[in-house]
Amino acid sequence: MEGGGAAYNPRTPEEVFRDFRGRRAGLVKALTADADVEKFYQLCDPEKENLCLYGLPNETWEVNLPAEEVPPELPEPALGINFARDGMDEKDWLSLVAVHSDAWVLAVAFYFGARFGFDKEARKRLFTMINNLPTIYEAVTGTVKKQSREKTPNLSSKISKPTSKVSSCASQLQTNASKAPPRHKDLLDESGEDEEGEDEDEHGNTLCGACGDNYVGDEFWICCDVCQQWFHGKCVKITPARAEHIKQYKCPSCSNKRARV
């Protein structure tokens, strides 16, 4: 879905979401991974011309000059991010770039939606998939805002942070008692019956904070104690055995944030 002279063919919301997810992943790397942040900082020399940060569909990023054609093939990121680099604290500068990056990836996604003629339901489906991922700003700052109970009851009231990584994650998989990420044992209704049945479909919409894929039954998941996001164990290289010895788990983004403070 990159720019260029290629003809546009109808696409599905799922294909546009994959493009969004890839661009978002590249931008998050540029603004959170230590080696990438250092490289990004060096590339944004204020002595250079107007520069933009681009996220690419293959989960990489680049700093480059804006497109020369008017109007451009795709919406363009914020111009001149390099000019502000030395005028503010590095963390504040990265946060500012993150905010503009959020606006850009949304613009690109809904540009595709308009170009491909998405109807109301398709646009809503696309936005729902996007909205299930933390924003780039939240990933950079480590603050994942609590979503309201009214909008996402399955996340705010049905999926709680586990008190024990193994008892609430691995043991659930061993017993194959649930198709959703683990929950506290006390999440029962007043009659004492488990609410699992009525919520199983809702939990299927839970996305991994690393790869963005849905939860699939019999997979090991772990919750970050800082940002409250769920992750496939394989995506963050955590096994059930290792999780048993972790008192407080921090995901890669939260760990990188603490390391730079």
C-alpha beads as a LAMMPS data file, in Angstrom:
LAMMPS data file: protein, C-alpha beads

261 atoms
260 bonds

1 atom types
1 bond types

-500.0 500.0 xlo xhi
-500.0 500.0 ylo yhi
-500.0 500.0 zlo zhi

Masses

1 110.0

Atoms # bond

1 1 1 0.000 0.000 0.000
2 1 1 2.956 2.309 -0.283
3 1 1 2.825 5.342 -2.502
4 1 1 4.054 5.517 -6.058
5 1 1 2.386 5.100 -9.385
6 1 1 0.763 1.719 -8.734
7 1 1 -2.955 1.510 -9.485
8 1 1 -5.337 1.371 -6.565
9 1 1 -7.577 -1.669 -6.291
10 1 1 -10.352 -2.246 -3.770
11 1 1 -9.023 -3.303 -0.380
12 1 1 -10.663 -4.612 2.766
13 1 1 -10.582 -2.949 6.205
14 1 1 -8.419 -5.860 7.367
15 1 1 -5.800 -5.148 4.681
16 1 1 -5.776 -1.434 5.528
17 1 1 -5.429 -2.335 9.216
18 1 1 -2.411 -4.514 8.450
19 1 1 -0.855 -1.555 6.643
20 1 1 -1.654 0.685 9.648
21 1 1 -0.254 -1.855 12.103
22 1 1 3.002 -2.187 10.158
23 1 1 3.513 1.585 9.921
24 1 1 2.644 2.002 13.608
25 1 1 5.130 -0.725 14.626
26 1 1 7.916 0.987 12.673
27 1 1 7.175 4.344 14.307
28 1 1 7.065 2.803 17.782
29 1 1 10.501 1.266 17.163
30 1 1 11.923 4.619 16.078
31 1 1 10.643 6.309 19.231
32 1 1 11.142 3.610 21.900
33 1 1 13.863 1.077 21.030
34 1 1 17.179 2.364 22.384
35 1 1 19.263 1.732 19.251
36 1 1 16.543 3.132 16.988
37 1 1 16.009 6.212 19.156
38 1 1 19.724 7.012 19.034
39 1 1 19.771 6.619 15.255
40 1 1 16.572 8.663 14.872
41 1 1 18.014 11.436 17.052
42 1 1 21.174 11.624 14.948
43 1 1 19.256 11.720 11.660
44 1 1 17.136 14.667 12.829
45 1 1 19.908 17.239 12.571
46 1 1 18.386 20.755 12.884
47 1 1 20.897 21.976 10.294
48 1 1 19.225 19.871 7.613
49 1 1 16.116 20.744 5.611
50 1 1 12.540 19.986 6.635
51 1 1 12.485 16.308 7.597
52 1 1 9.646 13.841 8.199
53 1 1 9.446 10.547 10.069
54 1 1 7.801 7.827 7.970
55 1 1 6.524 4.472 9.207
56 1 1 6.579 1.786 6.521
57 1 1 4.176 -1.159 6.120
58 1 1 7.008 -3.652 6.722
59 1 1 7.430 -2.395 10.332
60 1 1 10.474 -0.241 9.590
61 1 1 10.909 3.541 9.587
62 1 1 12.871 6.229 7.804
63 1 1 13.643 9.925 8.132
64 1 1 13.365 11.654 4.787
65 1 1 12.385 14.812 2.936
66 1 1 8.683 15.242 2.172
67 1 1 7.252 14.230 -1.183
68 1 1 7.779 16.796 -3.932
69 1 1 4.548 16.254 -5.849
70 1 1 1.450 18.281 -4.939
71 1 1 -0.823 16.818 -3.809
72 1 1 1.247 13.867 -2.545
73 1 1 0.289 10.268 -3.246
74 1 1 -0.410 9.738 0.480
75 1 1 -0.925 12.168 3.372
76 1 1 2.435 13.483 4.588
77 1 1 3.779 13.375 8.175
78 1 1 4.522 16.563 10.132
79 1 1 7.267 18.664 8.529
80 1 1 10.373 19.913 10.251
81 1 1 10.492 17.582 13.257
82 1 1 14.271 18.042 13.266
83 1 1 14.021 21.798 13.938
84 1 1 12.574 21.196 17.423
85 1 1 15.104 18.549 18.423
86 1 1 17.569 20.752 20.301
87 1 1 14.981 23.197 21.616
88 1 1 13.318 20.861 24.101
89 1 1 13.939 17.907 26.389
90 1 1 14.495 14.673 24.444
91 1 1 11.544 12.891 26.081
92 1 1 9.251 15.815 25.308
93 1 1 10.509 15.924 21.735
94 1 1 9.881 12.200 21.237
95 1 1 6.410 12.600 22.733
96 1 1 5.676 15.479 20.359
97 1 1 6.786 13.422 17.353
98 1 1 4.653 10.543 18.653
99 1 1 1.519 12.710 18.728
100 1 1 2.089 13.848 15.141
101 1 1 2.840 10.252 14.124
102 1 1 -0.507 9.136 15.562
103 1 1 -2.272 11.776 13.503
104 1 1 -0.382 10.710 10.378
105 1 1 -1.024 6.946 10.540
106 1 1 -4.730 7.619 11.131
107 1 1 -4.778 9.984 8.152
108 1 1 -3.155 7.349 5.930
109 1 1 -5.576 4.620 7.064
110 1 1 -8.674 6.699 6.449
111 1 1 -7.252 8.039 3.192
112 1 1 -7.191 4.417 2.027
113 1 1 -10.701 3.982 3.383
114 1 1 -11.949 6.920 1.344
115 1 1 -9.956 5.917 -1.741
116 1 1 -11.265 2.355 -1.624
117 1 1 -14.848 3.487 -1.050
118 1 1 -15.423 2.003 2.416
119 1 1 -19.008 2.275 3.571
120 1 1 -20.110 3.167 7.097
121 1 1 -19.761 -0.371 8.446
122 1 1 -16.330 -0.883 6.862
123 1 1 -15.062 2.418 8.306
124 1 1 -16.410 1.473 11.712
125 1 1 -14.724 -1.937 11.540
126 1 1 -11.427 -0.330 10.579
127 1 1 -11.620 2.192 13.405
128 1 1 -12.486 -0.528 15.945
129 1 1 -9.417 -2.557 14.979
130 1 1 -7.231 0.549 15.181
131 1 1 -8.739 1.643 18.482
132 1 1 -7.871 -1.696 20.105
133 1 1 -4.170 -0.812 19.805
134 1 1 -2.475 1.701 22.127
135 1 1 -1.581 4.969 20.419
136 1 1 2.035 5.660 19.527
137 1 1 2.001 8.423 22.133
138 1 1 0.875 5.944 24.792
139 1 1 3.617 3.507 23.776
140 1 1 6.266 6.254 23.940
141 1 1 5.166 7.773 27.246
142 1 1 4.117 4.512 28.883
143 1 1 0.649 5.815 29.696
144 1 1 -2.171 3.670 28.407
145 1 1 -5.341 5.538 29.140
146 1 1 -8.134 3.583 30.768
147 1 1 -10.964 3.017 28.359
148 1 1 -14.429 3.602 29.695
149 1 1 -16.466 0.647 30.941
150 1 1 -19.267 1.723 28.650
151 1 1 -17.199 1.519 25.461
152 1 1 -15.125 -1.584 26.218
153 1 1 -16.761 -3.604 28.994
154 1 1 -14.803 -6.718 28.103
155 1 1 -11.451 -5.027 28.804
156 1 1 -12.412 -2.815 31.720
157 1 1 -14.492 -5.289 33.686
158 1 1 -13.742 -8.774 32.442
159 1 1 -9.970 -8.870 31.930
160 1 1 -8.098 -7.987 35.101
161 1 1 -4.402 -7.827 35.823
162 1 1 -3.412 -11.238 37.159
163 1 1 -2.028 -11.507 40.669
164 1 1 0.062 -14.482 39.598
165 1 1 1.378 -14.832 36.082
166 1 1 1.252 -18.629 36.130
167 1 1 -1.911 -19.222 38.107
168 1 1 -3.881 -16.837 35.910
169 1 1 -2.167 -17.506 32.579
170 1 1 -0.458 -20.874 32.310
171 1 1 -2.864 -22.836 34.492
172 1 1 -5.791 -21.519 32.485
173 1 1 -4.203 -22.887 29.348
174 1 1 -3.433 -26.243 30.958
175 1 1 -7.048 -26.710 31.967
176 1 1 -8.291 -25.294 28.650
177 1 1 -11.021 -23.622 30.635
178 1 1 -11.185 -20.431 28.639
179 1 1 -10.617 -19.105 25.129
180 1 1 -9.878 -15.611 26.465
181 1 1 -6.868 -14.072 28.243
182 1 1 -6.931 -15.133 31.943
183 1 1 -9.097 -13.462 34.518
184 1 1 -9.299 -13.429 38.303
185 1 1 -11.172 -16.328 39.840
186 1 1 -13.528 -13.950 41.621
187 1 1 -15.021 -12.667 38.352
188 1 1 -18.262 -14.576 38.812
189 1 1 -21.788 -13.278 38.731
190 1 1 -23.940 -13.091 41.861
191 1 1 -25.422 -16.534 41.206
192 1 1 -21.911 -18.032 41.319
193 1 1 -21.883 -18.969 37.648
194 1 1 -18.903 -18.039 35.522
195 1 1 -19.640 -15.352 32.924
196 1 1 -17.188 -16.912 30.503
197 1 1 -19.806 -18.100 28.052
198 1 1 -21.386 -14.747 27.362
199 1 1 -18.047 -12.940 27.126
200 1 1 -16.021 -15.431 25.083
201 1 1 -16.769 -13.680 21.810
202 1 1 -15.832 -10.292 23.267
203 1 1 -12.466 -11.566 24.521
204 1 1 -11.672 -12.750 21.041
205 1 1 -11.262 -9.066 20.118
206 1 1 -8.391 -8.584 22.591
207 1 1 -5.192 -7.746 20.709
208 1 1 -1.565 -8.398 21.585
209 1 1 0.235 -5.135 22.400
210 1 1 3.264 -6.290 20.409
211 1 1 2.003 -7.909 17.205
212 1 1 -1.585 -6.653 17.241
213 1 1 -3.062 -10.091 16.527
214 1 1 -6.168 -11.412 18.251
215 1 1 -6.128 -13.814 21.156
216 1 1 -6.304 -17.464 20.089
217 1 1 -7.269 -20.253 22.455
218 1 1 -4.534 -22.253 24.224
219 1 1 -1.944 -19.487 23.819
220 1 1 0.120 -18.221 26.751
221 1 1 -0.464 -14.531 27.440
222 1 1 1.085 -12.190 30.001
223 1 1 -0.028 -8.782 31.271
224 1 1 2.322 -5.809 31.781
225 1 1 2.014 -4.524 35.351
226 1 1 2.821 -0.979 34.201
227 1 1 0.722 -0.304 31.079
228 1 1 -1.845 -3.089 31.625
229 1 1 -1.475 -4.378 28.060
230 1 1 -1.669 -8.081 27.199
231 1 1 1.047 -9.773 25.127
232 1 1 1.578 -13.178 23.543
233 1 1 4.325 -14.836 25.560
234 1 1 6.145 -15.672 22.327
235 1 1 6.086 -12.012 21.235
236 1 1 7.876 -10.817 24.388
237 1 1 9.949 -14.016 24.808
238 1 1 8.342 -15.031 28.099
239 1 1 7.506 -18.673 28.822
240 1 1 5.097 -19.924 31.508
241 1 1 8.089 -21.315 33.435
242 1 1 9.876 -17.982 33.359
243 1 1 6.721 -16.076 34.238
244 1 1 6.468 -18.087 37.455
245 1 1 9.552 -16.294 38.772
246 1 1 8.540 -12.771 37.688
247 1 1 7.097 -10.704 40.526
248 1 1 6.347 -7.653 38.381
249 1 1 6.389 -7.928 34.604
250 1 1 7.274 -4.907 32.454
251 1 1 6.799 -5.078 28.689
252 1 1 9.657 -3.987 26.364
253 1 1 8.187 -0.509 25.834
254 1 1 7.837 0.164 29.565
255 1 1 11.305 -1.256 30.261
256 1 1 12.859 0.945 27.559
257 1 1 11.091 3.995 28.970
258 1 1 12.456 3.362 32.442
259 1 1 15.954 2.805 31.072
260 1 1 16.012 6.212 29.372
261 1 1 14.679 8.170 32.352

Bonds

1 1 1 2
2 1 2 3
3 1 3 4
4 1 4 5
5 1 5 6
6 1 6 7
7 1 7 8
8 1 8 9
9 1 9 10
10 1 10 11
11 1 11 12
12 1 12 13
13 1 13 14
14 1 14 15
15 1 15 16
16 1 16 17
17 1 17 18
18 1 18 19
19 1 19 20
20 1 20 21
21 1 21 22
22 1 22 23
23 1 23 24
24 1 24 25
25 1 25 26
26 1 26 27
27 1 27 28
28 1 28 29
29 1 29 30
30 1 30 31
31 1 31 32
32 1 32 33
33 1 33 34
34 1 34 35
35 1 35 36
36 1 36 37
37 1 37 38
38 1 38 39
39 1 39 40
40 1 40 41
41 1 41 42
42 1 42 43
43 1 43 44
44 1 44 45
45 1 45 46
46 1 46 47
47 1 47 48
48 1 48 49
49 1 49 50
50 1 50 51
51 1 51 52
52 1 52 53
53 1 53 54
54 1 54 55
55 1 55 56
56 1 56 57
57 1 57 58
58 1 58 59
59 1 59 60
60 1 60 61
61 1 61 62
62 1 62 63
63 1 63 64
64 1 64 65
65 1 65 66
66 1 66 67
67 1 67 68
68 1 68 69
69 1 69 70
70 1 70 71
71 1 71 72
72 1 72 73
73 1 73 74
74 1 74 75
75 1 75 76
76 1 76 77
77 1 77 78
78 1 78 79
79 1 79 80
80 1 80 81
81 1 81 82
82 1 82 83
83 1 83 84
84 1 84 85
85 1 85 86
86 1 86 87
87 1 87 88
88 1 88 89
89 1 89 90
90 1 90 91
91 1 91 92
92 1 92 93
93 1 93 94
94 1 94 95
95 1 95 96
96 1 96 97
97 1 97 98
98 1 98 99
99 1 99 100
100 1 100 101
101 1 101 102
102 1 102 103
103 1 103 104
104 1 104 105
105 1 105 106
106 1 106 107
107 1 107 108
108 1 108 109
109 1 109 110
110 1 110 111
111 1 111 112
112 1 112 113
113 1 113 114
114 1 114 115
115 1 115 116
116 1 116 117
117 1 117 118
118 1 118 119
119 1 119 120
120 1 120 121
121 1 121 122
122 1 122 123
123 1 123 124
124 1 124 125
125 1 125 126
126 1 126 127
127 1 127 128
128 1 128 129
129 1 129 130
130 1 130 131
131 1 131 132
132 1 132 133
133 1 133 134
134 1 134 135
135 1 135 136
136 1 136 137
137 1 137 138
138 1 138 139
139 1 139 140
140 1 140 141
141 1 141 142
142 1 142 143
143 1 143 144
144 1 144 145
145 1 145 146
146 1 146 147
147 1 147 148
148 1 148 149
149 1 149 150
150 1 150 151
151 1 151 152
152 1 152 153
153 1 153 154
154 1 154 155
155 1 155 156
156 1 156 157
157 1 157 158
158 1 158 159
159 1 159 160
160 1 160 161
161 1 161 162
162 1 162 163
163 1 163 164
164 1 164 165
165 1 165 166
166 1 166 167
167 1 167 168
168 1 168 169
169 1 169 170
170 1 170 171
171 1 171 172
172 1 172 173
173 1 173 174
174 1 174 175
175 1 175 176
176 1 176 177
177 1 177 178
178 1 178 179
179 1 179 180
180 1 180 181
181 1 181 182
182 1 182 183
183 1 183 184
184 1 184 185
185 1 185 186
186 1 186 187
187 1 187 188
188 1 188 189
189 1 189 190
190 1 190 191
191 1 191 192
192 1 192 193
193 1 193 194
194 1 194 195
195 1 195 196
196 1 196 197
197 1 197 198
198 1 198 199
199 1 199 200
200 1 200 201
201 1 201 202
202 1 202 203
203 1 203 204
204 1 204 205
205 1 205 206
206 1 206 207
207 1 207 208
208 1 208 209
209 1 209 210
210 1 210 211
211 1 211 212
212 1 212 213
213 1 213 214
214 1 214 215
215 1 215 216
216 1 216 217
217 1 217 218
218 1 218 219
219 1 219 220
220 1 220 221
221 1 221 222
222 1 222 223
223 1 223 224
224 1 224 225
225 1 225 226
226 1 226 227
227 1 227 228
228 1 228 229
229 1 229 230
230 1 230 231
231 1 231 232
232 1 232 233
233 1 233 234
234 1 234 235
235 1 235 236
236 1 236 237
237 1 237 238
238 1 238 239
239 1 239 240
240 1 240 241
241 1 241 242
242 1 242 243
243 1 243 244
244 1 244 245
245 1 245 246
246 1 246 247
247 1 247 248
248 1 248 249
249 1 249 250
250 1 250 251
251 1 251 252
252 1 252 253
253 1 253 254
254 1 254 255
255 1 255 256
256 1 256 257
257 1 257 258
258 1 258 259
259 1 259 260
260 1 260 261
